[in-house]
Amino acid sequence: MEVKTDKKVILIPTYNEKENIENIIRKTFTVTDSNILVIDDGSPDGTASIVKKIMEEFPDRLFIEERTGKLGLGTAYIHGFKWALARNYDYIFEMDADFSHNPEDVERLYTAILENNADVAVGSRYCQGVNVLNWPMSRLLMSYYGSMYVRFILGIPVKDTTAGFMCYSTEVLKAIDFSRIKHVGYGFQIEMKFNAHKLGFKIIEVPIIFKDRTLGTSKMSAGIFKEAIFGVIGLRISSFFRKWKRQG
């Protein structure tokens, strides 16, 4: 009897990642059988051109969606989710282009979902202590205690609520109404986890070591983080007036 092989795709949003994009693609393809979709927001540094050149080597595994202008992390991922759902992928990953997420951990997230009968796997910096390298103490404390605050306000059973290294089963993304997702920065990661939790899906955390980028420029800003932290109050209030029902 033929054994079904799950169809997997890794979404990598990019804006000015020419220093990293080729290396992350080639490394990822050596350690996983997943496909890759790059969602590029009109990078003026030529990131998209680099991806298109590599696509000649991997026409069946590497894809790109180009958007006009810097439209935000959340909208990039939702664009990628819709693309992947339309092509019947079974598992959909989120991963950064800058090697802060180790491609070798992709299969660990996938395996954790299968072994724990879960629906969402979070590559977590904080589920076993603090596993972050090369961050200034101020940013680390902001992230760590920010996640504690989010967990307290929203009741999400996740220690790393702003984590961006994720694996979703298709059923989760089909069930979430993307039109209700309002945050575009790190608040997007919180809002997605909150939706998955409120819709009754099982979320597990997989410990990873997060390493800050060494090449390129970080997209993190105080404004993006404030959106995440202050936005949770609005999420909590609006949740009281919403009937949580899965799409589809």
C-alpha positions, -999 to 999 in steps of 0.1 A, spaced: 0 0 0 13 34 -9 20 56 21 9 92 17 36 118 20 25 151 36 29 181 13 48 209 31 57 245 23 78 270 41 68 307 38 96 332 39 86 369 38 114 391 26 123 428 24 159 436 15 174 402 23 199 398 -5 227 389 20 207 359 34 182 347 9 203 324 -12 220 308 18 187 302 36 171 286 6 200 263 -1 204 253 35 167 246 39 166 224 9 195 202 23 177 195 56 140 192 46 118 180 18 96 210 21 90 235 -7 96 272 -2 75 302 -11 92 336 -8 68 365 -4 88 396 -14 75 431 -7 93 448 -36 128 447 -21 148 474 -38 180 455 -31 172 428 -57 161 400 -33 135 388 -58 160 386 -87 182 363 -66 152 340 -58 142 338 -95 177 328 -105 177 300 -79 143 289 -91 159 277 -123 176 250 -103 145 241 -82 115 247 -105 93 223 -85 103 233 -50 110 271 -50 83 297 -57 80 335 -53 51 359 -49 60 395 -55 41 424 -39 43 461 -45 57 480 -15 64 471 21 29 459 32 37 443 65 46 409 79 10 398 87 -3 405 52 27 387 37 19 356 57 -18 357 49 -9 361 12 13 330 16 -14 311 35 -40 317 8 -14 306 -19 -6 274 0 -42 265 7 -51 269 -29 -24 244 -38 -35 218 -12 -5 218 11 -9 197 43 15 217 66 25 253 63 55 268 80 66 304 89 103 311 89 125 341 88 151 346 60 179 358 83 189 324 100 175 335 134 154 304 128 175 273 121 162 254 90 173 222 108 144 227 132 117 227 105 114 189 107 114 190 145 82 212 144 66 189 119 75 157 138 62 173 171 28 179 156 26 143 144 39 127 176 16 148 199 -15 148 177 -13 186 177 -24 212 151 1 240 156 38 238 166 56 269 179 94 271 177 98 285 212 125 306 227 111 304 262 95 270 269 127 257 284 144 287 300 156 315 277 173 304 245 182 336 227 217 345 214 232 379 206 202 400 217 209 431 239 194 427 274 168 454 268 153 436 238 154 402 255 136 415 286 110 433 265 103 401 245 103 377 275 81 398 298 60 409 269 52 373 262 43 367 299 20 397 297 3 385 266 -2 350 281 -17 365 312 -41 388 293 -52 364 266 -49 331 284 -30 315 255 -12 283 267 21 294 250 52 308 267 65 324 235 35 343 222 53 365 197 73 336 182 75 337 144 88 302 137 56 282 132 41 251 117 3 250 110 -17 221 98 -40 231 69 -71 225 90 -61 254 113 -56 279 85 -88 269 68 -107 275 101 -94 310 107 -112 340 92 -82 360 78 -105 390 73 -106 394 111 -68 394 115 -59 431 120 -23 432 132 5 434 107 36 433 129 45 410 158 9 414 169 0 392 140 18 362 156 -1 368 188 -34 371 170 -29 339 150 -21 319 181 -51 334 199 -74 325 171 -61 289 169 -65 285 207 -100 300 208 -111 277 179 -101 247 199 -69 236 182 -40 220 201 -8 241 202 25 227 213 59 244 219 91 230 206 123 244 222 147 261 198 177 283 200 170 317 185 201 335 171 199 371 161 208 379 125 244 386 115 237 399 80 212 425 68 190 449 88 165 439 115 129 449 107 120 451 145 111 485 159 96 498 191 64 507 172 60 471 160 64 458 195 40 483 210 14 472 184 18 437 197 16 446 234 -12 471 234 -31 453 208 -38 424 231 -61 444 252 -83 451 222 -81 414 213 -93 404 247 -121 428 248 -134 420 213 -132 382 221 -160 387 246 -184 398 218 -174 372 192 -188 338 185 -158 316 179 -167 293 150 -144 275 126 -145 285 90 -155 260 63 
